């Protein structure tokens, strides 16, 4: 009996008797637990590993390590190395997967990468089980595993499990909600504190565009039946309106001794703020809006039709997620392994027929960015109008985060989209008549008028149609009245190039790299941004294509740092209008409804724009993204624009524009020459005058030989010089005497210095040879 008791295996355990060892292990375990907690709030590289892989489940790991650490303190401690220790370790995995099954499928990877919810560990575990058992099945499996592992970890009696877990579930619901709120607040405080230590940077890092949560509808379509879960939209607060303040705040004054000697002549620059008391237009000038709740009556029906249609062609696919936007509803398909994506893309006509799509066409997005699903976009039976005020309220609140923030619309998830023209830095818009491109451009312009003062941004507008942009005439934001003549467009572009070069010279003298650095050094917006808006490029390109292309390409290549940005639109996205050079230098693209796939490829470099529905439906491609995403643009009425413009005009009754912008070089020379045109109408008069001054003698035969003209014309030029007092009277066959010594005596110096008639390498060298 003694041998049998001695031979009975004992329970596996580890006994530590050393007091110092207990204390050391306890401290190490508590430190590790503390690191898990800190990883959720600190973005240092060492902490980010814990956060990225475990997400919020790092709290569970922290609790276990701290628990183990506290139990080490004592004279002797026994650690069970059996089932409960393994269960505690596996519980971390189960909780991570359980948390991540509650995330929307299209946001799962993005949230996991950011270390939120279950982290990458939870993402891979939940994604694997969701693909096999659906979302509901995966949640049930993780829930059962979590409960089982908790029972094993803490050795709970089975009869006490139900009441204990009811209390635990309710407790953790409250704790998790409080933790999310606390996590967001602490993260913002830490980020704001770290950003203050980087105030010496000229331009802080910003996001290219900001998506602000609005109404959305994400459905879990699998289980015994399809359920559509819809979050209630927030009611718009029409009474409490955000206060609009100038977006850029500068520190200091304009009396900076370091930059007193800078040469700002010819540059559009201010020595001090010209509009210090400027009042930005209030948000009340825009029409009120109502948030409509999208209908989900046909969602389950359409999902079944999609699956049945694909199944009839031998393709196994399941609808795992649905996103309902203002214009279209996107069904996310999870296809069987080994199925070619091209098979589904080739069946979009058959799917449109089976679904009886209102527009007769659907769009396939393969894959949906950030997921392993294929998106089938079906037009809604009833479209939602996205009022500009709904998105503008968000832009006004976040105006300080954007240099040139503009409202775009709502994406396919119902989220408000705001972009920054300064980050793009140029934008190309193309769409057929009725696609809504003029409304989008007016939305961009109104966004800048409502968030920027005339000291901060100026416009040069080109409107060949003469009716789209004419109501902006008279506002101080314009550098020149809206241009409607094509001949003046070339002059304006050439002026912009000259302004760009002058600004670079000024930046070099000030030892700054860009407009942000210069304005920051000055302490106020000394140099404004300039946005060149061209409503229709086709007329310009077909009339003076080479000159227009050269000017646009040069501005697109170099103008970003100087604060000059292009906003171009056309209803003819053909290769003769949008040439390869223009496209290569303007990365920002906004494709609206076009007629053919060829037009779609010209504007966004892929098919898809030909299936858009018009009236603001667009594909927006930003420079930092490889694929465009679908947006319903904002609606802005003419009455709203007029109210904003009137508010601006009331502050400045009289506006002085820069006339030189639209003047040609020839007209400038003629104005400088003053009385010169009274002397002669002959184009060669100035050349003849130069010949006479260089040779100090005047005769018709000499002008014939030097200018290679006939006798009659040469004699007439001599007579005109006599009338102007340049040469004396005729003296038989002798050459006439020259009465002036310099051309400036009859022509202003600015004109006399013109390269056209002051070419020393031409006439003077020829005289020296003689």
Order of alpha helices (4+ residues) and beta strands (2+ residues): alpha-beta-alpha-alpha-alpha-beta-alpha-alpha-alpha-alpha-beta-beta-alpha-beta-beta-alpha-alpha-beta-beta-alpha-beta-beta-alpha-beta-alpha-beta-alpha-alpha-beta-alpha-beta-alpha-beta-alpha-beta-beta-alpha-alpha-alpha-alpha-alpha-alpha-alpha-alpha
